[in-house]
């Protein structure tokens, strides 16, 4: 019960963080674009993209730090936890220095030699580049502190810090409009200042709250090899995803031109927004998966994997089904002009997201073991097959949708392979996983669209139809999840929760 309350509390905090970030992000990006102008905004984004490309190693190392800090916290070995945090911080400082030197040498040369930047903007662009490098280095050093907060499951603090960061971004938007200096340089400087302030806040909070942070430099050669090996195989998996994603983009450009890239970009954006709502729930539950493995409580680990998989799937199904049915109208209301094939791209990518959300708890379970070499090499290689197969399909004259269908097919195969690989790593029962997750999820997936689809055919007014389909989706997915997917204890928990809420409401009415 305590575990469930923690997950629920952390999920709420992460959703609050996400919604606030999205709202502020949409507003600030629009205002910054207007203040900077298209040219300066484009310069800032291309410069930021160059620096961002150099941080892929940090992404893998971030995954390693998070795993090892959470694992040692679960085991309760404070001395080992101090060593892990110190090593993690030391490695990230080295990465930050490496990224800074590489960026200043190679990135500076690349900007001067290859980028098409108006001559009058070159000096400002170079200053932006320097400030962006410093901001990125600061963000890299901050990774272990963020990992510590998540490992300790202080998601509300994590959410508050993000909200504070977004408030600073709002102040930057105001400052840009009143400061009478080069807007592009001003924007880069202010972002660096905010990054430094947030780094200081993270450091002070972690130093006061977590004992493992109050430690000097410790160097453990064996642990260094272990963490960097983990990061290396994570890097292989992350690179495989990046390569097939960008590879598909290039293939669509080669065979169909930039219009198809625009269609794919819109589909990815829609998929990202919908999937982000599931991310909060999974982020809240992931640390407990690692801690259960660290204490050898495999039964609880399996329970968390089943719950995270099922309820992530149902939540995403709840959000994506109205979008699936009303894709055409939603895109038209949002964009006015919708590129050809966008509707089909969005629908296929929503189905891919459903497969991915089932995969994520297993991916995190594999990382909890620390033994990911075989897993990452096989899954990464499988994902890379998407590119050559898609190339052959397009060469044979298949439609643009074929590359997304191939991605979906590989994602399904990948999930089957993932289950077989991870099962012996964590002593997972294949029968239980198929029965409690795959079978129940498939049943809800097949049955829940029936009522929404009937209303989709019967109602003609687009707005009324969207409302009807959304309500029908909530009822269908909610009721089917309760009666088909939940076990006895889960049903009892939900029933007691509903009764307590109704009882509280009746009590309030009686007092009034």
C-alpha positions as semicolon CSV with decimal commas, in nm:
position;residue;x (nm);y (nm);z (nm)
1;X;0,000;0,000;0,000
2;X;0,283;0,237;0,087
3;X;0,449;0,155;-0,245
4;X;0,126;0,224;-0,436
5;X;0,079;0,559;-0,259
6;X;0,436;0,661;-0,342
7;X;0,386;0,572;-0,708
8;X;0,055;0,761;-0,721
9;X;0,204;1,068;-0,551
10;X;0,511;1,070;-0,776
11;X;0,302;1,017;-1,089
12;X;0,085;1,317;-1,001
13;X;0,394;1,532;-0,940
14;X;0,547;1,431;-1,274
15;X;0,222;1,500;-1,460
16;X;0,202;1,843;-1,298
17;X;0,561;1,903;-1,412
18;X;0,486;1,788;-1,766
19;X;0,167;1,990;-1,811
20;X;0,327;2,306;-1,673
21;X;0,635;2,256;-1,893
22;X;0,424;2,202;-2,204
23;X;0,211;2,512;-2,147
24;X;0,507;2,738;-2,068
25;X;0,711;2,580;-2,347
26;X;0,447;2,650;-2,611
27;X;0,417;3,011;-2,495
28;X;0,787;3,089;-2,458
29;X;0,885;2,930;-2,791
30;X;0,627;3,145;-2,970
31;X;0,739;3,467;-2,798
32;X;1,111;3,392;-2,843
33;X;1,049;3,330;-3,214
34;X;0,873;3,666;-3,244
35;X;1,139;3,856;-3,048
36;X;1,442;3,698;-3,212
37;X;1,293;3,675;-3,558
38;X;1,311;3,376;-3,790
39;X;1,680;3,427;-3,883
40;X;1,816;3,456;-3,526
41;X;1,587;3,178;-3,402
42;X;1,715;2,952;-3,681
43;X;2,077;3,039;-3,598
44;X;2,024;2,955;-3,230
45;X;1,862;2,619;-3,311
46;X;2,127;2,508;-3,559
47;X;2,406;2,605;-3,314
48;X;2,227;2,424;-3,033
49;X;2,186;2,120;-3,257
50;X;2,561;2,099;-3,318
51;X;2,636;2,105;-2,945
52;X;2,353;1,861;-2,876
53;X;2,498;1,604;-3,116
54;X;2,806;1,583;-2,896
55;X;2,605;1,483;-2,585
56;X;2,496;1,136;-2,697
57;X;2,763;0,978;-2,471
58;X;2,623;1,175;-2,179
59;X;2,276;1,031;-2,247
60;X;2,413;0,676;-2,213
61;X;2,620;0,767;-1,906
62;X;2,312;0,928;-1,750
63;X;2,133;0,592;-1,780
64;X;2,431;0,422;-1,613
65;X;2,445;0,671;-1,324
66;X;2,072;0,642;-1,261
67;X;2,088;0,262;-1,253
68;X;2,387;0,234;-1,020
69;X;2,271;0,504;-0,775
70;X;1,921;0,351;-0,756
71;X;2,062;-0,002;-0,721
72;X;2,293;0,084;-0,431
73;X;2,021;0,288;-0,262
74;X;1,796;-0,020;-0,283
75;X;2,067;-0,236;-0,123
76;X;2,112;0,015;0,159
77;X;2,493;0,010;0,143
78;X;2,573;0,374;0,223
79;X;2,951;0,343;0,181
80;X;2,911;0,184;-0,163
81;X;2,646;0,444;-0,253
82;X;2,891;0,724;-0,169
83;X;3,151;0,567;-0,396
84;X;2,901;0,526;-0,681
85;X;2,787;0,888;-0,657
86;X;3,144;1,016;-0,640
87;X;3,242;0,805;-0,943
88;X;2,934;0,918;-1,132
89;X;3,010;1,284;-1,063
90;X;3,377;1,239;-1,160
91;X;3,284;1,067;-1,488
92;X;3,034;1,339;-1,576
93;X;3,292;1,609;-1,505
94;X;3,528;1,428;-1,745
95;X;3,250;1,403;-2,006
96;X;3,172;1,773;-1,964
97;X;3,535;1,868;-2,017
98;X;3,559;1,633;-2,317
99;X;3,241;1,772;-2,474
100;X;3,363;2,129;-2,411
101;X;3,704;2,073;-2,573
102;X;3,560;1,876;-2,866
103;X;3,293;2,137;-2,927
104;X;3,535;2,428;-2,912
105;X;3,777;2,261;-3,154
106;X;3,557;2,069;-3,401
107;X;3,232;2,263;-3,357
108;X;3,400;2,601;-3,396
109;X;3,572;2,482;-3,716
110;X;3,247;2,334;-3,851
111;X;3,051;2,656;-3,791
112;X;3,316;2,872;-3,959
113;X;3,364;2,632;-4,253
114;X;3,033;2,470;-4,342
115;X;2,734;2,647;-4,188
116;X;2,547;2,899;-4,399
117;X;2,520;3,190;-4,155
118;X;2,470;3,549;-4,275
119;X;2,804;3,739;-4,236
120;X;2,646;4,003;-4,014
121;X;2,530;3,728;-3,774
122;X;2,855;3,527;-3,759
123;X;3,003;3,702;-3,453
124;X;2,677;3,667;-3,261
125;X;2,652;3,301;-3,367
126;X;3,001;3,230;-3,233
127;X;2,919;3,393;-2,899
128;X;2,600;3,187;-2,884
129;X;2,808;2,877;-2,954
130;X;3,047;2,948;-2,665
131;X;2,763;3,014;-2,421
132;X;2,577;2,703;-2,542
133;X;2,886;2,490;-2,479
134;X;2,910;2,624;-2,122
135;X;2,536;2,561;-2,066
136;X;2,572;2,205;-2,195
137;X;2,874;2,137;-1,973
138;X;2,679;2,260;-1,670
139;X;2,381;2,038;-1,760
140;X;2,611;1,733;-1,793
141;X;2,763;1,789;-1,447
142;X;2,410;1,819;-1,305
143;X;2,309;1,467;-1,420
144;X;2,418;1,275;-1,103
145;X;2,224;1,518;-0,883
146;X;1,907;1,469;-1,088
147;X;1,965;1,091;-1,081
148;X;1,996;1,103;-0,700
149;X;1,665;1,290;-0,666
150;X;1,484;1,035;-0,887
151;X;1,653;0,739;-0,713
152;X;1,529;0,870;-0,377
153;X;1,185;0,905;-0,544
154;X;1,161;1,276;-0,459
155;X;0,956;1,338;-0,774
156;X;0,773;1,634;-0,623
157;X;1,107;1,814;-0,571
158;X;1,206;1,719;-0,926
159;X;0,876;1,868;-1,046
160;X;0,918;2,187;-0,839
161;X;1,268;2,243;-0,975
162;X;1,143;2,202;-1,332
163;X;0,860;2,447;-1,267
164;X;1,111;2,693;-1,119
165;X;1,326;2,649;-1,430
166;X;1,025;2,727;-1,652
167;X;0,948;3,038;-1,445
168;X;1,304;3,156;-1,510
169;X;1,239;3,096;-1,881
170;X;0,934;3,323;-1,856
171;X;1,152;3,593;-1,699
172;X;1,397;3,553;-1,990
173;X;1,111;3,609;-2,235
174;X;1,025;3,936;-2,058
175;X;1,391;4,042;-2,034
176;X;1,444;3,986;-2,406
177;X;1,176;4,241;-2,480
178;X;1,319;4,515;-2,255
179;X;1,699;4,471;-2,285
180;X;1,839;4,689;-2,559
181;X;2,125;4,470;-2,678
182;X;2,180;4,199;-2,943
183;X;1,881;3,971;-2,879
184;X;2,056;3,651;-2,989
185;X;2,355;3,697;-2,754
186;X;2,128;3,815;-2,473
187;X;1,915;3,502;-2,505
188;X;2,219;3,271;-2,489
189;X;2,368;3,455;-2,187
190;X;2,040;3,448;-1,994
191;X;1,994;3,076;-2,060
192;X;2,347;3,012;-1,929
193;X;2,272;3,215;-1,614
194;X;1,953;3,014;-1,554
195;X;2,145;2,688;-1,604
196;X;2,405;2,795;-1,346
197;X;2,135;2,900;-1,097
198;X;1,951;2,568;-1,135
199;X;2,278;2,374;-1,097
200;X;2,344;2,558;-0,770
201;X;1,992;2,484;-0,643
202;X;2,024;2,113;-0,727
203;X;2,363;2,096;-0,555
204;X;2,245;2,270;-0,236
205;X;1,930;2,055;-0,208
206;X;2,113;1,727;-0,267
207;X;2,395;1,823;-0,028
208;X;2,145;1,895;0,249
209;X;1,916;1,596;0,189
210;X;2,135;1,306;0,071
211;X;2,432;1,184;0,272
212;X;2,604;1,022;-0,028
213;X;2,645;1,366;-0,191
214;X;2,856;1,497;0,099
215;X;3,168;1,315;-0,008
216;X;3,500;1,400;-0,166
217;X;3,649;1,236;-0,472
218;X;3,663;0,857;-0,461
219;X;3,812;0,655;-0,745
220;X;3,728;0,288;-0,795
221;X;3,890;0,141;-1,106
222;X;3,665;-0,166;-1,112
223;X;3,349;0,042;-1,071
224;X;3,468;0,282;-1,341
225;X;3,502;-0,007;-1,588
226;X;3,164;-0,145;-1,482
227;X;2,979;0,186;-1,522
228;X;3,147;0,281;-1,850
229;X;3,082;-0,068;-1,992
230;X;2,714;-0,033;-1,900
231;X;2,712;0,312;-2,060
232;X;2,886;0,177;-2,371
233;X;2,620;-0,087;-2,435
234;X;2,346;0,166;-2,356
235;X;2,513;0,391;-2,613
236;X;2,490;0,112;-2,871
237;X;2,117;0,075;-2,807
238;X;2,054;0,450;-2,809
239;X;2,261;0,489;-3,128
240;X;2,060;0,214;-3,298
241;X;1,737;0,402;-3,223
242;X;1,889;0,730;-3,343
243;X;2,027;0,569;-3,660
244;X;1,707;0,399;-3,771
245;X;1,501;0,709;-3,683
246;X;1,720;0,944;-3,883
247;X;1,773;0,675;-4,148
248;X;1,399;0,654;-4,215
249;X;1,389;1,033;-4,241
250;X;1,667;1,027;-4,501
251;X;1,502;0,744;-4,698
252;X;1,172;0,933;-4,712
253;X;1,361;1,240;-4,834
254;X;1,548;1,046;-5,104
255;X;1,239;0,871;-5,242
256;X;0,964;1,130;-5,185
257;X;1,118;1,471;-5,102
258;X;1,085;1,719;-4,816
259;X;0,703;1,708;-4,805
260;X;0,721;1,355;-4,668
261;X;0,974;1,469;-4,406
262;X;0,725;1,734;-4,295
263;X;0,451;1,471;-4,270
264;X;0,675;1,245;-4,063
265;X;0,783;1,536;-3,842
266;X;0,421;1,615;-3,758
267;X;0,348;1,247;-3,684
268;X;0,649;1,227;-3,451
269;X;0,535;1,541;-3,269
270;X;0,184;1,401;-3,213
271;X;0,327;1,067;-3,098
272;X;0,564;1,245;-2,860
273;X;0,289;1,449;-2,694
274;X;0,061;1,146;-2,644
275;X;0,342;0,919;-2,521
276;X;0,467;1,181;-2,275
277;X;0,157;1,124;-2,061
278;X;0,264;0,762;-2,003
279;X;0,623;0,859;-1,929
280;X;0,530;1,017;-1,595
281;X;0,376;0,695;-1,464
282;X;0,670;0,482;-1,579
283;X;0,928;0,726;-1,439
284;X;0,754;0,704;-1,100
285;X;0,759;0,323;-1,095
286;X;1,104;0,255;-1,249
287;X;1,317;0,323;-0,935
288;X;1,113;0,065;-0,742
289;X;1,183;-0,196;-1,011
290;X;1,558;-0,143;-0,968
291;X;1,538;-0,138;-0,588
292;X;1,338;-0,461;-0,584
293;X;1,605;-0,630;-0,794
294;X;1,879;-0,488;-0,570
295;X;1,717;-0,649;-0,261
296;X;1,649;-0,972;-0,455
297;X;1,274;-0,921;-0,411
298;X;1,199;-1,062;-0,756
299;X;0,833;-1,126;-0,678
300;X;0,774;-0,756;-0,616
301;X;0,983;-0,671;-0,923
302;X;0,762;-0,894;-1,138
303;X;0,449;-0,736;-0,988
304;X;0,578;-0,388;-1,072
305;X;0,667;-0,494;-1,429
306;X;0,317;-0,639;-1,483
307;X;0,148;-0,331;-1,335
308;X;0,365;-0,079;-1,522
309;X;0,319;-0,263;-1,852
310;X;-0,058;-0,306;-1,824
311;X;-0,153;0,034;-1,693
312;X;0,087;0,221;-1,922
313;X;-0,074;0,039;-2,214
314;X;-0,428;0,120;-2,099
315;X;-0,346;0,484;-2,028
316;X;-0,188;0,528;-2,371
317;X;-0,480;0,347;-2,534
318;X;-0,719;0,581;-2,352
319;X;-0,534;0,887;-2,488
320;X;-0,454;0,764;-2,836
321;X;-0,787;0,611;-2,943
322;X;-0,976;0,943;-2,989
323;X;-0,670;1,078;-3,172
324;X;-0,665;0,764;-3,391
325;X;-1,028;0,802;-3,494
326;X;-1,023;1,181;-3,534
327;X;-0,669;1,222;-3,671
328;X;-0,777;1,402;-3,987
329;X;-0,993;1,663;-3,812
330;X;-0,749;1,719;-3,525
331;X;-0,463;1,780;-3,767
332;X;-0,679;2,012;-3,978
333;X;-0,781;2,218;-3,673
334;X;-0,421;2,239;-3,557
335;X;-0,231;2,294;-3,883
336;X;-0,493;2,410;-4,135
337;X;-0,282;2,257;-4,416
338;X;-0,202;1,889;-4,359
339;X;0,067;1,724;-4,578
340;X;-0,034;1,407;-4,763
341;X;0,011;1,077;-4,576
342;X;0,031;1,253;-4,235
343;X;-0,293;1,094;-4,112
344;X;-0,171;0,741;-4,187
345;X;0,171;0,815;-4,039
346;X;0,015;0,935;-3,712
347;X;-0,211;0,631;-3,681
348;X;0,067;0,377;-3,739
349;X;0,301;0,558;-3,499
350;X;0,036;0,555;-3,226
351;X;0,020;0,175;-3,255
352;X;0,402;0,159;-3,241
353;X;0,387;0,368;-2,921
354;X;0,156;0,109;-2,764
355;X;0,416;-0,162;-2,832
356;X;0,693;0,063;-2,696
357;X;0,510;0,132;-2,371
358;X;0,490;-0,245;-2,310
359;X;0,862;-0,267;-2,382
360;X;0,980;0,008;-2,146
361;X;0,931;-0,176;-1,811
362;X;1,123;-0,475;-1,950
363;X;1,400;-0,246;-2,075
364;X;1,432;-0,095;-1,729
365;X;1,429;-0,443;-1,573
366;X;1,718;-0,545;-1,800
367;X;1,911;-0,234;-1,698
368;X;1,844;-0,311;-1,332
369;X;2,049;-0,631;-1,368
370;X;2,348;-0,437;-1,505
371;X;2,409;-0,722;-1,753
372;X;2,293;-0,564;-2,079
373;X;2,564;-0,661;-2,329
374;X;2,375;-0,948;-2,498
375;X;2,040;-0,772;-2,469
376;X;2,155;-0,444;-2,624
377;X;2,359;-0,607;-2,901
378;X;2,068;-0,827;-3,017
379;X;1,791;-0,566;-2,984
380;X;2,007;-0,289;-3,130
381;X;2,098;-0,504;-3,431
382;X;1,733;-0,599;-3,479
383;X;1,624;-0,233;-3,483
384;X;1,894;-0,147;-3,738
385;X;1,732;-0,398;-3,979
386;X;1,450;-0,146;-4,025
387;X;1,671;0,063;-4,257
388;X;1,773;-0,198;-4,520
389;X;1,428;-0,360;-4,523
390;X;1,263;-0,019;-4,569
391;X;1,509;0,066;-4,848
392;X;1,420;-0,254;-5,036
393;X;1,046;-0,189;-4,988
394;X;1,071;0,167;-5,125
395;X;1,295;0,051;-5,410
396;X;1,024;-0,200;-5,505
397;X;0,772;0,083;-5,526
398;X;0,585;0,047;-5,199
399;X;0,410;0,351;-5,043
400;X;0,568;0,579;-4,779
401;X;0,350;0,407;-4,517
402;X;0,548;0,087;-4,574
403;X;0,847;0,212;-4,372
404;X;0,624;0,271;-4,069
405;X;0,458;-0,069;-4,108
406;X;0,804;-0,228;-4,122
407;X;0,894;-0,036;-3,804
408;X;0,575;-0,171;-3,641
409;X;0,653;-0,528;-3,752
410;X;1,011;-0,508;-3,615
411;X;0,880;-0,354;-3,290
412;X;0,648;-0,655;-3,239
413;X;0,929;-0,901;-3,313
414;X;1,156;-0,699;-3,085
415;X;0,909;-0,729;-2,798
416;X;0,897;-1,108;-2,840
417;X;1,278;-1,127;-2,847
418;X;1,298;-0,891;-2,549
419;X;1,074;-1,116;-2,339
420;X;1,279;-1,424;-2,424
421;X;1,609;-1,249;-2,343
422;X;1,500;-1,087;-2,017
423;X;1,301;-1,382;-1,879
424;X;1,608;-1,579;-1,754
425;X;1,783;-1,258;-1,637
426;X;1,518;-1,187;-1,373
427;X;1,357;-1,532;-1,339
428;X;1,037;-1,405;-1,503
429;X;0,761;-1,656;-1,571
430;X;0,678;-1,651;-1,943
431;X;0,334;-1,797;-1,871
432;X;0,253;-1,530;-1,612
433;X;0,376;-1,245;-1,834
434;X;0,175;-1,365;-2,134
435;X;-0,134;-1,420;-1,921
436;X;-0,119;-1,108;-1,702
437;X;0,014;-0,857;-1,957
438;X;0,000;-0,965;-2,322
439;X;-0,331;-1,154;-2,321
440;X;-0,518;-0,898;-2,110
441;X;-0,373;-0,601;-2,301
442;X;-0,461;-0,762;-2,636
443;X;-0,817;-0,835;-2,521
444;X;-0,876;-0,475;-2,411
445;X;-0,710;-0,350;-2,733
446;X;-0,946;-0,560;-2,950
447;X;-1,272;-0,498;-2,761
448;X;-1,242;-0,134;-2,648
449;X;-1,266;0,030;-2,997
450;X;-1,608;-0,127;-3,074
451;X;-1,829;0,134;-2,900
452;X;-1,614;0,437;-3,002
453;X;-1,611;0,316;-3,364
454;X;-1,992;0,276;-3,371
455;X;-2,032;0,635;-3,247
456;X;-1,768;0,749;-3,498
457;X;-1,991;0,609;-3,777
458;X;-2,319;0,739;-3,634
459;X;-2,234;1,099;-3,534
460;X;-2,171;1,340;-3,822
461;X;-2,079;1,667;-3,647
462;X;-1,697;1,662;-3,599
463;X;-1,687;1,830;-3,256
464;X;-1,980;1,631;-3,117
465;X;-1,826;1,314;-3,260
466;X;-1,490;1,384;-3,094
467;X;-1,665;1,432;-2,757
468;X;-1,873;1,115;-2,802
469;X;-1,574;0,907;-2,911
470;X;-1,367;1,038;-2,616
471;X;-1,639;0,958;-2,360
472;X;-1,697;0,615;-2,515
473;X;-1,323;0,548;-2,505
474;X;-1,304;0,634;-2,135
475;X;-1,597;0,404;-2,059
476;X;-1,476;0,118;-2,279
477;X;-1,112;0,120;-2,171
478;X;-1,199;0,190;-1,807
479;X;-1,462;-0,084;-1,770
480;X;-1,273;-0,345;-1,972
481;X;-0,954;-0,273;-1,778
482;X;-1,143;-0,320;-1,451
483;X;-1,330;-0,640;-1,542
484;X;-1,070;-0,808;-1,766
485;X;-0,724;-0,681;-1,677
486;X;-0,732;-0,628;-1,301
487;X;-0,678;-0,913;-1,057
488;X;-0,881;-0,954;-0,741
489;X;-0,659;-0,737;-0,521
490;X;-0,647;-0,456;-0,779
491;X;-1,027;-0,459;-0,814
492;X;-1,063;-0,447;-0,435
493;X;-0,821;-0,154;-0,415
494;X;-1,015;0,043;-0,679
495;X;-1,354;-0,044;-0,522
496;X;-1,238;0,071;-0,178
497;X;-1,099;0,391;-0,326
498;X;-1,430;0,468;-0,502
499;X;-1,630;0,385;-0,189
500;X;-1,408;0,608;0,024
501;X;-1,456;0,898;-0,217
502;X;-1,833;0,848;-0,230
503;X;-1,847;0,813;0,149
504;X;-1,647;1,134;0,192
505;X;-1,882;1,316;-0,044
506;X;-2,191;1,188;0,143
507;X;-2,036;1,293;0,475
508;X;-1,972;1,646;0,344
509;X;-2,331;1,671;0,215
510;X;-2,470;1,554;0,550
511;X;-2,265;1,819;0,736
512;X;-2,396;2,089;0,500
